[in-house]
Amino acid sequence: LIDALNESDVIAFQQYTTHFVPILRFQIHLLRLVEHHVHILIE
């Protein structure tokens, strides 16, 4: 039972990371773009 639980947890974690990591990278990319534009506006 514990083995089955751990296996399903690992699968759930892998699915979570494959969906979450690209979103996180995209958000960081957007933040950098916004930051860049804000610096241009200030100067």
KARA-V19127 format. One record per residue. N is the residue number from 1. RES is the residue in one small letter. PSI is psi in radians with two decimals (999 if undefined). BURIAL is b if it has 9 or more other ideal C-beta (glycine too) atoms within 8 Angstrom, else e. D_CENTER is the distance of its C-alpha to the mean C-alpha in Angstrom with 2 decimals. Layout:
# KARA-V19127
N&RES&PSI&BURIAL&D_CENTER / N&RES&PSI&BURIAL&D_CENTER
This chain:
# KARA-V19127
1&l&-0.75&e&31.02 / 2&i&-0.71&e&28.82 / 3&d&-0.77&e&27.96 / 4&a&-0.73&e&27.03 / 5&l&-0.84&e&24.84 / 6&n&-0.70&e&23.00 / 7&e&-0.79&e&22.56 / 8&s&-0.60&e&21.14 / 9&d&-0.73&e&18.76 / 10&v&-0.77&e&17.57 / 11&i&-0.77&e&17.21 / 12&a&-0.72&e&15.32 / 13&f&-0.74&e&12.89 / 14&q&-0.74&e&12.55 / 15&q&-0.72&e&12.07 / 16&y&-0.82&e&9.39 / 17&t&-0.65&e&7.37 / 18&t&-0.49&e&8.43 / 19&h&-0.65&e&7.30 / 20&f&-0.74&e&4.01 / 21&v&-0.83&e&2.99 / 22&p&-0.65&e&4.99 / 23&i&-0.76&e&4.30 / 24&l&-0.78&e&2.58 / 25&r&-0.70&e&5.42 / 26&f&-0.73&e&7.46 / 27&q&-0.71&e&7.65 / 28&i&-0.72&e&8.66 / 29&h&-0.78&e&10.97 / 30&l&-0.75&e&12.41 / 31&l&-0.73&e&13.08 / 32&r&-0.69&e&14.91 / 33&l&-0.81&e&16.84 / 34&v&-0.78&e&17.91 / 35&e&-0.76&e&18.90 / 36&h&-0.80&e&20.91 / 37&h&-0.64&e&22.70 / 38&v&-0.73&e&23.48 / 39&h&-0.69&e&25.13 / 40&i&-0.73&e&27.18 / 41&l&-0.66&e&28.31 / 42&i&-0.70&e&29.37 / 43&e&999&e&31.45
